[in-house]
Amino acid sequence: MKNYIELLKKYNQEHILKYVDMVDEKKKNDLINQIEKINFEELNKLYEISNRDNTKAIKGIIIEHIPFVDKYKLEKERKETLTKIGEDIIKNNKYAVVTMAGGQGTRLGHDGPKGTFKLDVLPKPKYLFEILAENLLRENKKYGVVIPWYIMTSTENNEKTVSFFEEHNYFGYPKEDIKFFKQGNLPLLSEDGKLLIDENYNIKIASDGNGSIYKSMKNEGILSDMKKRGIEWIFIGAVDNAILNMCDPILLGLTIDEKNEVASKSVVKANPHEKVGVFCKKDSRPAVIEYTELPDQLAEETDEEGELLYGESHIMCNLYSLKALEKIAEQNLPYHSAHKKANYLDENGKLVKSEVPNGYKYEAFIFDGFNYFDNMTILRGRREEDFAPIKNKEGVDSPETAIKLYNEYWKLD
């Protein structure tokens, strides 16, 4: 291992040496350890993408429509056949659920992990984690099994998440069937490509996107645990969807029937220019294209029935065979850069709180894993039955809209 001073000088990060001299011996050793673990070559490559124009990302790539199946247009007999295929997998203990819960509730004005945010639903307010636990307990009862539940946290919120579950007695879920694991991290960089130091004199890091879930599941022993339990199919969803259907036997049955290893549920875009990623084929492979990359002409294109050709939104309801997860875990997914606000210590050890984006965070996206397969199954659902996201404090995709969808959904039951 190169000496940390040599490393910092080689990669033009000598400014960090000032901070090494500011702290006590223990903190100094911690900081040196962090420096020596950084892959500076990778970091340099990541910095090169920081100012890339996203609108040019699809230049030279062939974008095509991807087929989907509308769940609500399936004939009764077909629906029953697919349901039975899916239910047999669940009943035979071959199904598991993963919840991505690495985020904080900052944008909602909530101090803590996003899953600990309380939603004022009827008949009584519930935490997001509580809503998911209740849904899974309902499925367990229905199928006579206990579905293994894996929860991806982050370095930032792992401790608080685990404590929260302990305090609430795991919401009645069997403790031995819940496993927590952490997603990966990458250093943040300033606008001029320099490492930043946080208020605790650590290299400032951030979670490296939901696409890091694949490698994290491998590295944290989750895939091995699934294999040991005889799991064959895994649903991965987000913690902030108040009506997330984690056990849809039709999605599972359709995927198996179509002989695919990866699947996703979609909902139709509200309008051609809704700010969501949509399913497509990129160079003949399944993919999701971000709204920032989709030219207006394609966004507005329709088929002979007047439906948007690129109208299936990715709503983070993804299904994989265990083999598919093992395959993606061996790949290096591409990273994308996000311009973010980052607080940091200046060279005098004073905390600088930024009011504007001043640094770059690097993230892998979960949907980039789809590209390693020839085909995938897409099942069109409905917003009112599948998608009540909580992203913003107010307005669109806020607690207010999620509460309304949740209350209306459970009135149907």
N, C-alpha and C positions, 0 to 999 in steps of 0.2 A: 504493500500500500504506500502510495506517495506521501511524503510529509505534507501536512495540511498547508504549510506556508508556500511550498512549491506549487501545490494545486491551485491555491488562490491567485498566485502570481501568473501561472500559466494561462489561466482563464480570465484574467483581468478582473478579479474580484478581491483585490488587495484591501479594499475599504473595510472588509470584514475583520481584518487584523486589529483595527481600533477597538472593536467590541470585545475581542478576545482579551484585550488588556484591561477592560473595564470591570471584569467580574472576578469573583473568588475562584479558588482552585477547582472546586467541584463543578461549578457552572462552566468554567473554562473547558474542562474535560468533556462535559456534555456537548458543548458547542463544537469542539474539535471532532468529536465522534460524528456529529451531524454532517459536518463539512466533508469528512472522509467517506461518508456513505453516498454522497451526491454523485450522480452520473453526469458530469459536466459536459461531456460530448453530446448526450441526449438533450441536455438543457439548451445548449447552443442551437441545436436543430429546431427545438421547440420555439426558441425566440425568433427564428427566421420566419415562422408562420404568423407572428404576432400582428403584422400589419397587412396581411394578405387580404385582398378584396374577395369576399365571399361570393359575389355575383359572378366571378370568373371561375368558380370552383367546378362548374359542369362543362366548361369549354372542352370540346373534343370528346365528350361522353355522350353515348346514345341513350336518351331517356325514353322509356316506353311505358304504356299503361300496364298494370299488373292485374290479373283476374282476381275476383273475390266472390264469396258466396254470401247472399243476404239471408241472415238467419230467419227473418220473418216472411220469406218467400219460399221456404222449404215446404214441400208437401208433407202431410201428416205422417205417412208411412216412412219417408226418408228421415224425418226428424226422430221418429221412434227408433229406427235402426241405429242412427248416430248416437243417440242418447244411451242406448244399451251398451254400445262399444265403450263409450266414455265411462259410464257408471261401473262397468266391470273392472276397469283399471283402478278406480277409486276404492271400490269395495275390497279389492285384493291387495290393498296396502302398497300400491305401486305409484302413489301420487304424493307430491310434496308441494309446499308453497313457500316462496321467498318474498319478503317485504323489504323494499329499499327505503331505509329510514335514516339516512346519513345526514339529512339537512337540519338546520335550525329554523325556528319559527320567527326569525327576525323580521321578515317582510310583513308578517301578520301582527307585529307589535308584541310578540310572545317571546319571553326569555326562557329558552329551553329547547330541547329536541322537538321537531315539528309534530311527532307522534304524540307528544304530551299536550298538544293544543286541545282545548275543550270546545266542543261544538254544541250550541244551544238547541239541540234537537228535541223532538217529542218522543216519548212522554217525559224524559228527563235528559239534562245535558250529559254528553258522553265525550271521553277523550277519543282521539282518532285511533289509538292503539286498542282501546276498549271496543270500538265499533268493529275493527277487524277480528279481534278475539271472539266476539259474539257471533260473527258471521261464520267463522271456522268451527266454533262449537256446535252451531246449528247443522253444518255439513257433517260433522262427526256423528251427530245423533242420527241424521238421515241415512248415512251409509254404514253405520255400525263400526266405525274405525276411529283411530286418532291420527289425523294428518300431521306429519312432521312440519313444524313451522320454523323457518330460518329467517333471522332478522339482520339485515346489513346496517350497521351503524357506521360512525366515523370516529377518528381519533378525538375529534372535538366533542362528540356527544355520547360516546359509548358508555362511560361511567354513569352518567345521569340516566341513560335509557335503561340500563340493567337495574339500577337502584329503583327506578320508577316501577318496573315490573315487580320487583321484590316487595315494594311498599303496597302494591295493589294485588298481592297474592296471585300474580300472573293472570289476573282477570278470570280465574277459574280454569285456565288452560293447564294441562299436565306439564309441570316444570321440566321433566326429562325429555319432553318432545319439543321444547323451544331451544334453539341454539342461536347465539349472537356471534357475529363476525364483523370485522372492520374492513372498510374499503381502503384503497390505497391513497397515497398523498404525493404531491409534487411541490417543489418550491415555487413561490410566486416570484415574478421578476418585475423590476421597475420598468418604466417606459424606455429606459436606455440599457435594459438587459442586465441590471445589477440585482444581486440577491438582496432581500430585505430582512431586517431583524425585528422580531416582535417585542412587545413590552416585557416579556420574560427572558429576553436575551437568547431566544432560540431563532434558528433560521425560520422565516415565516413560510408556512406551508398551507396548502388547501387540498381538500379532497379532489382526486383527479377524475371526477365525472362518473356517471352511472355505468359507463362502459368498462370501468375497472372491476365490475362485479365478477366477471368471468375468471380473471386471474386471482382475485381475492377468494373466491369459492374454492379454487384449487389450493392456493397457498395456506388458507386457514383450515384445511381439512374437511370442508363442507361436502365437496364432491365425494370424498372417501366415505364420509358418514352416510351419504345417500346410497352409495353402492352397497355398503354393509347392510343397510336396511331393505335392500331390494327395490329401491325407488327406480322407476323407469321414465316418469314424466314429471316435469317441474313447471309450475306457474310462477312467473315473476311480475310483481306489480308494485305500485308506489303507495306509500303510506297516506298520501294526501288526497285520495279519491274516496269520498264518503260513501259511495255505493258500489265499491269495487267488488265484482263477482269473481272470486278466486277459484271457484270450482264449477266451471261450465262444461258439463259432459258433452254438449254438442260441439264445442270448440275442440275438445279432446278427441271425440269420435271422428270428426271431420278430418282432423290432421292425420290420424292413423289410417282412415279410409283413403286419403289422398297420397298415402305413403310419403309424407313429409316428416322432417325432424324438427322443424321450427314453425311456429304459428303466431298469429297476433289477432286481436280483436280491434276493429276500427269503428269509427262513427263518421257520418258524412260531414264534410266541412259546412259550416254555417253559411259561408259565402266564398266565392273564388279566392278572396284575398285575406281570409282568416289566417292569423299568425300561428299556424301549426305546421308540423312536418307531415308530409303525406307519402303514402306508399307508392312505389313505382318499380320499374326495372332499370338499373343502370348497367349498360353494357351487358344486357341479358341476365343480370343477376338481381335477386330481390334486394330492395333498399328503401330507405326513407330519405326523401329530399327535403331539406329545410326550406321554409317559406322565403328566406333571404336568397336562396339559390335558384328558386323556381321562376323562370321568366314569365311575365304577364301573359304572354301568348299561350303558354302551356297551362298556366293556372286557370285560364278562362275556357280552355278547349273542352268541348262536350262530345258525347257519342250521339248515335242516331235517335236515342230516346231523350236527349236533352240533359243527360246526367254528366257531371264533371268527370273527365277522364282521369284527373288527378285529384279526386275528392275524398279519398279514404284517409282520415286522420289517424296518426299513431297516438294512441292514448295510454301507452305503458301498460298494456295487458298482454303479456308475452308468454308463450308456452314453448318448452323445449324438451326434447328427449335428453336423457342423461348423456348419451353419446355426443349429442350436439354441443352440450355445455363443455364436455371434455375436449372436444375438437377446438372450440373457440378459445378456450383457456390457454391453448398452446400458441395462439396467434398474437401478434402485436398490432392492436387496433390503432388507427390513426388518431392523433390528438388534434383538437380544435382549440383556438385561443379565444378567451373572453376578456374584454377590457373591464376591469373592476376597480372599485374603491378599496384601497388597502392602507390601514394605519400601520405606522412603523416608527422605529426609533431613529432619530437623526444622529449625526456623528458625535454629538455631545451627550447622547443618551436621553434626549428629550422626545417624548411621544408626539408624533405628528398625526393628527386626525384629518384625513382627507375628505373633502366634501364633493370631490369630482373623481371620476375614474383616473387612476394614476399608475396602475400596474396590470400585469397580465397573469391570468390563471389558465391552466391547461387542462382540458377535459377530454376524455374518451366518451363516446356516446354508445349506449347499449345497442342501438339499432344498426351500428356498423358491423355487428356480429352476423347480421342476416346475409351479408355479402359472401359468406363462405359456403353458401348452399345454392344449388341450381334453382330450387323452387321453395316457396313457403305457402302455408295456408293462411288466408285472410278471411275472417268471418265478420261481416258487417253487423254491428249491434245497433243500439239506440242510446242516445245521450241520456234520456230519462231513466234508463235501466242499467247503464254501464258507466256513466262518466259524470261525476260531480267533483271536479278538482278544486283545491283550495290553494291558489297561488298568490292572490292579491288581498290586501287588507279590506278593500271595498271595490264595488263595481263588478266587472266580469270575473268569473272564477274566484269568487270571494267566499268567506264563511256564509254570507247572506244567501248567495245563490246555491251553495252546497246544502244548506239547511233546508231550503225549499225543495230541492230535488230529493233529499233524504226522506223528508216527511211525506212527500207525495209517493215515493217508491214504496215505503212500508205500509202505506194505506192500501196499496194494491194487494198486499200479501194476505 
